[in-house]
Amino acid sequence: MNRLLRPLTGLGRTLGRTTLGLTLDLASGLARAGEAAADSLGGRDRSPAVLRVRVLILRDGKGVPLTTPEAVQPALNTADRILRQEVGVRVRVASIRTVVEIPPDAALNPRANKALLLDDVLGRTEFYRRHLDTVDTVDAAGPADAARIPDAVRSLLPPVLAVPITVIVVRQIAGNTTGCSLGSSADWVIAQAALFDAANTDSYDETVLVHELGHALNLPHHTDRSNLMAPESSPPDRIRGTRLVGWQRALIQANRHVIPGAVSGTAPDHG
Ligand SMILES: [Zn+2]
């Protein structure tokens, strides 16, 4: 592909994914609102919804993994606890893998926010996407979860609904950023390895992973420091809060990545 055409193709892909993501979020949200209304009329309860998360750990230039699955696990547990308490969504870890191929510097030490979006448009996030693609997306929801997806939503599968969000552990993100997401246009987020280094109290922060998941689920920043989507978090003393408010809950529950809970039994008959 020539040099002029390549950015245009990348732009089309990024814009296309953004539009597709937003459209699917809306469609899945409408389908779920209808289901929830039917359940409440029928007096039925639902088990927690599920968000599946994958973790890809990169290696440094010498081939040494940037972190370990054990080190990432507490942040995944925190994500599960916060989303369960605040939104009724369980975080299920689908896999934690260490990528064998040594990444180019741009993938190991990526740029943040708008620059990362530009890099996505320019095709510079190829390394991430190539390794996402090696993971199965055909039966992304898994057999047990797939059975719980409403028929109206299931007809759109695969591979765009109920796809897990992948957390890619990188070495260093440019600037003061420690994690970054492209919002609903990407099924992946990046997080800096030092976030998971419990020995380093100045960098260890279990809230960043779940904050970035929030962005991937379409949440913008929130000004309240007690909110999970507060932009700033400074370990060890000023770590952001974990709260989510009503409209944030609604956005997460309607998101195309979230698998709705199963209906658990029927309500007692009041005659
Ligand atoms: Zn943020």
Residues whose N, C-alpha, C, O or C-beta is under 5 A from the ligand:
A	BS01	ZN	P231
